[in-house]
């Protein structure tokens, strides 16, 4: 929130961003969103702490999701009115290591669950991601 209690809306110019690389893949993502959830996505997110790994913003019906530290564009979601959305995902191995659409769908659903919460809680998301990574590595 801004100091005068107006909601801050994220814009491309608010953060360092890189374009989607030439190496990318596109798939259809099925999920419905309430108007309240879409409002949360339209506000976007300007990182406020090191743990906040994502900067995202919307331009029209397109959500752009960038890693906050590097500015790499990882996801572009073109929202469809029928709950069928076109996702473009980064496939440059130096920027993003995932190569599985199934894993991207799983990650995107998890991210969107966090991003549509009001207010968005980056620290809890970071803790959840860290726990999941430790569990996957057999450390928990």
C-alpha positions in Angstrom: 0.0 0.0 0.0 1.1 3.5 -0.7 1.4 6.0 2.2 -1.9 7.6 1.4 -3.7 4.2 1.4 -4.1 4.0 -2.4 -3.3 0.6 -3.9 0.0 0.6 -5.8 -0.2 -1.0 -9.2 2.9 -2.6 -10.6 4.1 -1.5 -14.1 6.9 -2.9 -16.3 9.0 0.2 -15.6 8.9 -0.4 -11.8 11.6 -3.1 -12.0 14.5 -4.5 -14.1 12.9 -6.8 -16.7 14.3 -8.9 -19.5 12.2 -10.0 -22.5 11.0 -13.5 -23.0 13.9 -15.3 -24.7 13.7 -16.8 -28.1 13.8 -20.3 -26.5 10.4 -20.7 -25.1 7.4 -23.0 -25.2 3.6 -22.3 -25.2 0.8 -24.3 -23.7 -2.8 -23.9 -22.6 -3.5 -23.5 -18.9 -7.0 -24.2 -17.6 -8.0 -22.4 -14.5 -10.8 -20.0 -13.5 -10.3 -16.9 -11.5 -12.8 -14.9 -9.4 -13.0 -11.1 -10.0 -11.2 -10.6 -6.6 -8.4 -12.9 -7.7 -8.0 -11.1 -11.0 -7.9 -7.8 -9.1 -5.0 -9.2 -7.0 -3.2 -10.2 -10.2 -3.9 -6.8 -11.9 -2.2 -5.1 -8.9 1.0 -7.1 -9.6 3.9 -7.2 -7.2 6.9 -5.0 -6.7 9.3 -6.9 -4.4 9.9 -5.3 -1.0 12.4 -7.8 0.4 15.2 -10.2 -0.7 12.9 -13.2 -0.1 10.4 -11.9 -2.6 11.5 -13.8 -5.7 8.9 -12.5 -8.1 8.0 -9.2 -9.9 4.8 -9.4 -11.9 2.5 -7.0 -13.6 -0.3 -7.0 -16.0 -0.6 -5.2 -19.3 -4.2 -5.6 -20.7 -5.0 -9.3 -20.3 -1.4 -10.4 -20.1 0.5 -11.1 -16.9 4.3 -11.0 -17.1 6.2 -12.8 -14.3 9.9 -12.1 -13.8 12.4 -13.4 -11.3 13.1 -10.4 -9.1 16.9 -10.8 -8.8 17.7 -11.3 -12.5 14.7 -9.7 -14.3 14.4 -12.9 -16.4 10.9 -13.3 -17.8 9.8 -16.8 -16.8 6.0 -16.8 -17.6 3.7 -14.8 -19.8 0.0 -15.6 -19.3 -2.5 -14.4 -21.8 -5.8 -14.7 -20.1 -8.8 -16.0 -22.0 -12.3 -15.3 -20.9 -13.3 -19.0 -21.1 -10.8 -20.1 -18.4 -8.3 -21.3 -21.1 -5.2 -19.2 -20.9 -2.1 -19.3 -23.1 1.1 -19.6 -21.2 4.5 -18.9 -22.7 7.3 -20.2 -20.5 11.0 -19.5 -20.7 13.1 -22.5 -21.9 16.5 -20.8 -21.9 18.5 -23.3 -19.7 20.7 -20.5 -18.4 17.7 -18.6 -17.1 15.2 -21.3 -16.2 16.0 -25.0 -15.7 12.5 -26.5 -15.9 11.7 -28.4 -19.1 8.4 -30.0 -18.2 5.0 -28.5 -19.0 3.5 -30.7 -16.2 5.9 -29.2 -13.7 5.3 -25.7 -15.0 1.5 -26.2 -14.6 2.1 -27.4 -11.0 4.4 -24.5 -10.2 2.1 -21.9 -11.9 -0.9 -23.2 -9.9 1.1 -22.9 -6.7 2.3 -19.4 -7.6 -1.1 -18.2 -8.6 -2.5 -19.5 -5.3 -0.1 -17.3 -3.5 -0.4 -14.3 -5.9 -4.2 -14.2 -5.7 -4.2 -14.0 -1.9 -5.0 -10.6 -0.5 -2.6 -9.4 0.8 0.1 -11.3 -1.0 2.6 -12.8 1.6 6.0 -13.3 -0.1 7.7 -14.5 3.1 5.2 -17.4 3.6 5.6 -18.3 -0.1 9.4 -18.2 0.3 9.2 -20.5 3.4 6.9 -22.9 1.5 9.2 -23.0 -1.6 12.3 -23.6 0.7 10.6 -26.4 2.6 9.5 -28.1 -0.7 13.0 -27.9 -2.1 14.5 -29.4 1.1 11.9 -32.1 1.1 12.6 -32.9 -2.6 16.3 -33.1 -1.8 15.7 -35.5 1.1 16.8 -33.0 3.8 13.5 -33.0 5.6 
